[in-house]
Amino acid sequence: MSEPVTALNNASETNGIAAIRELGPLGMITLRGDLSAAYLRTLTTKLAGVKFPDVRECHSEGENGLAWMSPDELLVMCSYAQANDHAARMSEALSGKHALVANVSDARAVFEVKGPHARDVIAKLAPVDLTPEGFTPGMFRRSRMAQVPAAFWMRDAETFQIICFRSVAQYMFDLLKIAAQPGSEVGHF
């Protein structure tokens, strides 16, 4: 069996105002259903080992996490090796219920932007209020970054994690590198 590879072979760039690196491979499972249902909340929090997110939140610890994607969609994150098993367990547990489970791990790329100017880098690319008061650790947004759809959240005060389609991974990496060029601090935050 072949080993999984990331879209950019774990590319990184550390010479700018923030460190940019591709993460992964990471297990990602899309779950569509009634997010207010107790059975769904119990199942996903048990699998991920983190608390259930409120609207526009992501709770993550290591590779595990739960991210609110929309009123009826949740992203369940886990190690890549666990993704198929977790998806099968969720499908079985939700059998007979109105729900959809899909392992999307191989269709996504994951990036990290880290450092004291990480907020500057993301603010240059996404039409989101990224002031420290407007966007705090644990907050999650689905938006656009330049010309591509993406989702991102803050893991801590200096670390953003970004998910995009694998097909645009090189474009995203290049965007992040350009936004993090040495000397490009905005100085607003």
Secondary structure in CASP SS format (residue, H / E / C, confidence):
PFRMAT SS
TARGET T0000
AUTHOR 0000-0000-0000
METHOD secondary structure of the structure
MODEL  1
M C 1.00
S C 1.00
E C 1.00
P C 1.00
V C 1.00
T C 1.00
A C 1.00
L C 1.00
N C 1.00
N C 1.00
A C 1.00
S E 1.00
E E 1.00
T C 1.00
N C 1.00
G C 1.00
I C 1.00
A C 1.00
A E 1.00
I E 1.00
R E 1.00
E E 1.00
L E 1.00
G C 1.00
P C 1.00
L E 1.00
G E 1.00
M E 1.00
I E 1.00
T E 1.00
L E 1.00
R E 1.00
G C 1.00
D C 1.00
L C 1.00
S C 1.00
A C 1.00
A H 1.00
Y H 1.00
L H 1.00
R H 1.00
T H 1.00
L H 1.00
T H 1.00
T H 1.00
K H 1.00
L H 1.00
A H 1.00
G C 1.00
V C 1.00
K C 1.00
F C 1.00
P C 1.00
D C 1.00
V C 1.00
R C 1.00
E E 1.00
C E 1.00
H E 1.00
S E 1.00
E E 1.00
G C 1.00
E C 1.00
N E 1.00
G E 1.00
L E 1.00
A E 1.00
W E 1.00
M E 1.00
S E 1.00
P C 1.00
D C 1.00
E E 1.00
L E 1.00
L E 1.00
V E 1.00
M E 1.00
C E 1.00
S E 1.00
Y H 1.00
A H 1.00
Q H 1.00
A H 1.00
N H 1.00
D H 1.00
H H 1.00
A H 1.00
A H 1.00
R H 1.00
M H 1.00
S H 1.00
E H 1.00
A H 1.00
L C 1.00
S C 1.00
G C 1.00
K C 1.00
H C 1.00
A C 1.00
L E 1.00
V E 1.00
A E 1.00
N E 1.00
V C 1.00
S H 1.00
D H 1.00
A H 1.00
R E 1.00
A E 1.00
V E 1.00
F E 1.00
E E 1.00
V E 1.00
K E 1.00
G C 1.00
P C 1.00
H C 1.00
A H 1.00
R H 1.00
D H 1.00
V H 1.00
I H 1.00
A H 1.00
K C 1.00
L C 1.00
A C 1.00
P C 1.00
V C 1.00
D C 1.00
L C 1.00
T C 1.00
P C 1.00
E C 1.00
G C 1.00
F C 1.00
T C 1.00
P C 1.00
G C 1.00
M E 1.00
F E 1.00
R E 1.00
R E 1.00
S E 1.00
R E 1.00
M E 1.00
A C 1.00
Q C 1.00
V E 1.00
P E 1.00
A E 1.00
A E 1.00
F E 1.00
W E 1.00
M E 1.00
R E 1.00
D E 1.00
A C 1.00
E C 1.00
T E 1.00
F E 1.00
Q E 1.00
I E 1.00
I E 1.00
C E 1.00
F E 1.00
R H 1.00
S H 1.00
V H 1.00
A H 1.00
Q H 1.00
Y H 1.00
M H 1.00
F H 1.00
D H 1.00
L H 1.00
L H 1.00
K H 1.00
I H 1.00
A H 1.00
A C 1.00
Q C 1.00
P C 1.00
G C 1.00
S C 1.00
E C 1.00
V C 1.00
G C 1.00
H C 1.00
F C 1.00
END
